[in-house]
Amino acid sequence: MMQPSVFWSIIEEARSTKCKTDEELRQKLVEILVRYPKSRLVAFQQRYLGCISKAYRWDLSVALGLVNGYLSDDSFYDFRDYLVSRGRETFEKIVADPESLLEMVDASGEVRFAEWHFASTPVEAYRIALGERQDNCEIELPFEYDWPEKLAGEWIDINDQQQIRNKLPRIYEFLVSKGVFDS
């Protein structure tokens, strides 16, 4: 498997180009990955999936769902995908302290994130390296990955304001300020 420092350096190389949109960032990452052999693309995707799994946590899921008012399985995946695209520092900070995602709240009072589809970038890079068009090439990077069966960490009841106040106090105060919870 790819070393974490190598994985994150590839992400940072793409981010250093100061792309204006998330799609430009994704395309820049594809341009970088196309230089690598298939074995390195497989290692990159394995490390990516490890990051996605590491962020598969109750506290992060509940924090994001409470801040945004709704969270589906798909949108939680998209958020974790997007979180990886923000780089190592942001990823590790938010996984270690899910309440720090409040720093990502925009003027609308929500955490906005793109449906970035980062997981497809190694496959897309491989297709380009082979000279194949994306819509007519059925290539999968060969490896097995054991997805976590359940969210890590302690379950948090989103309907229990006292539990939220105890486990996620900054999220609780944020929701009080939005008028979602009474103080």
MOKAJO-V701121 format. One record per residue. N is the residue number from 0. RES is the residue in one small letter. PSI is psi in radians with two decimals (999 if undefined). OMEGA is omega in whole degrees, 0 to 359 (none if undefined). Layout:
BEGIN
n->(N | N)
res->(RES | RES)
psi->(PSI | PSI)
omega->(OMEGA | OMEGA)
END
This chain:
BEGIN
n->(0 | 1 | 2 | 3 | 4 | 5 | 6 | 7 | 8 | 9 | 10 | 11 | 12 | 13 | 14 | 15 | 16 | 17 | 18 | 19 | 20 | 21 | 22 | 23 | 24 | 25 | 26 | 27 | 28 | 29 | 30 | 31 | 32 | 33 | 34 | 35 | 36 | 37 | 38 | 39 | 40 | 41 | 42 | 43 | 44 | 45 | 46 | 47 | 48 | 49 | 50 | 51 | 52 | 53 | 54 | 55 | 56 | 57 | 58 | 59 | 60 | 61 | 62 | 63 | 64 | 65 | 66 | 67 | 68 | 69 | 70 | 71 | 72 | 73 | 74 | 75 | 76 | 77 | 78 | 79 | 80 | 81 | 82 | 83 | 84 | 85 | 86 | 87 | 88 | 89 | 90 | 91 | 92 | 93 | 94 | 95 | 96 | 97 | 98 | 99 | 100 | 101 | 102 | 103 | 104 | 105 | 106 | 107 | 108 | 109 | 110 | 111 | 112 | 113 | 114 | 115 | 116 | 117 | 118 | 119 | 120 | 121 | 122 | 123 | 124 | 125 | 126 | 127 | 128 | 129 | 130 | 131 | 132 | 133 | 134 | 135 | 136 | 137 | 138 | 139 | 140 | 141 | 142 | 143 | 144 | 145 | 146 | 147 | 148 | 149 | 150 | 151 | 152 | 153 | 154 | 155 | 156 | 157 | 158 | 159 | 160 | 161 | 162 | 163 | 164 | 165 | 166 | 167 | 168 | 169 | 170 | 171 | 172 | 173 | 174 | 175 | 176 | 177 | 178 | 179 | 180 | 181 | 182)
res->(m | m | q | p | s | v | f | w | s | i | i | e | e | a | r | s | t | k | c | k | t | d | e | e | l | r | q | k | l | v | e | i | l | v | r | y | p | k | s | r | l | v | a | f | q | q | r | y | l | g | c | i | s | k | a | y | r | w | d | l | s | v | a | l | g | l | v | n | g | y | l | s | d | d | s | f | y | d | f | r | d | y | l | v | s | r | g | r | e | t | f | e | k | i | v | a | d | p | e | s | l | l | e | m | v | d | a | s | g | e | v | r | f | a | e | w | h | f | a | s | t | p | v | e | a | y | r | i | a | l | g | e | r | q | d | n | c | e | i | e | l | p | f | e | y | d | w | p | e | k | l | a | g | e | w | i | d | i | n | d | q | q | q | i | r | n | k | l | p | r | i | y | e | f | l | v | s | k | g | v | f | d | s)
psi->(2.62 | 2.42 | 2.49 | -0.71 | -0.62 | -0.80 | -0.92 | -0.52 | -0.58 | -0.75 | -0.80 | -0.60 | -0.77 | -0.75 | -0.51 | -0.22 | -0.04 | 0.87 | 2.54 | -0.44 | 2.83 | -0.58 | -0.70 | -0.69 | -0.77 | -0.75 | -0.67 | -0.70 | -0.71 | -0.78 | -0.67 | -0.82 | -0.47 | -0.33 | -0.25 | 2.68 | 2.85 | -0.70 | -0.63 | -0.59 | -0.70 | -0.80 | -0.68 | -0.81 | -0.65 | -0.75 | -0.72 | -0.85 | -0.58 | -0.69 | -0.79 | -0.72 | -0.69 | -0.57 | 0.07 | 1.35 | 2.57 | -0.86 | -0.68 | -0.73 | -0.83 | -0.76 | -0.83 | -0.75 | -0.70 | -0.77 | -0.78 | -0.19 | -0.12 | 2.55 | 2.02 | 2.96 | -0.75 | -0.77 | -0.52 | -0.68 | -0.82 | -0.68 | -0.80 | -0.65 | -0.87 | -0.70 | -0.71 | -0.69 | -0.28 | -0.16 | 2.92 | -0.81 | -0.87 | -0.78 | -0.94 | -0.62 | -0.82 | -0.61 | -0.69 | -0.56 | 1.48 | -0.46 | -0.32 | -0.19 | -0.24 | -0.45 | -0.27 | -0.04 | 2.30 | -3.03 | -0.42 | -0.13 | 0.28 | 2.87 | 1.96 | 2.44 | 2.63 | 2.68 | 1.50 | -0.45 | 0.77 | -0.58 | -0.44 | -0.16 | -0.72 | -0.66 | -0.76 | -0.73 | -0.71 | -0.73 | -0.75 | -0.75 | -0.56 | -0.14 | 0.37 | 2.56 | 2.52 | -0.61 | -0.10 | 0.35 | 2.06 | 1.46 | 2.33 | 2.51 | 2.19 | 1.80 | 2.79 | 2.51 | 2.25 | 1.80 | 2.53 | 2.44 | -0.48 | 2.84 | 2.46 | 2.76 | -3.04 | 2.36 | 2.43 | 2.19 | 1.98 | -0.23 | -0.03 | 1.66 | -0.62 | -0.72 | -0.73 | -0.74 | -0.69 | -0.73 | -0.58 | 1.15 | -0.66 | -0.64 | -0.75 | -0.87 | -0.65 | -0.75 | -0.57 | -0.77 | -0.47 | -0.09 | 0.21 | -0.71 | 2.64 | 2.58 | 999)
omega->(179 | 176 | 180 | 182 | 178 | 178 | 183 | 177 | 176 | 177 | 182 | 177 | 178 | 181 | 183 | 180 | 177 | 178 | 182 | 181 | 177 | 178 | 176 | 178 | 179 | 179 | 177 | 178 | 177 | 179 | 179 | 184 | 183 | 179 | 187 | 175 | 182 | 182 | 179 | 177 | 177 | 180 | 178 | 182 | 177 | 179 | 177 | 181 | 174 | 177 | 179 | 179 | 180 | 181 | 180 | 189 | 177 | 186 | 179 | 179 | 181 | 180 | 181 | 179 | 179 | 181 | 184 | 178 | 181 | 176 | 175 | 175 | 180 | 182 | 176 | 175 | 180 | 179 | 180 | 175 | 179 | 180 | 176 | 182 | 180 | 178 | 186 | 184 | 180 | 180 | 184 | 179 | 184 | 176 | 180 | 183 | 184 | 178 | 178 | 176 | 174 | 176 | 180 | 181 | 181 | 183 | 179 | 180 | 180 | 172 | 180 | 178 | 182 | 167 | 195 | 180 | 180 | 183 | 182 | 186 | 178 | 179 | 178 | 178 | 179 | 178 | 179 | 180 | 178 | 182 | 181 | 173 | 185 | 186 | 180 | 185 | 180 | 181 | 173 | 176 | 192 | 169 | 177 | 177 | 179 | 177 | 175 | 181 | 180 | 178 | 179 | 177 | 184 | 178 | 177 | 180 | 183 | 179 | 182 | 183 | 180 | 178 | 178 | 178 | 181 | 187 | 183 | 188 | 180 | 176 | 178 | 180 | 177 | 180 | 174 | 181 | 177 | 180 | 179 | 178 | 171 | 181 | none)
END
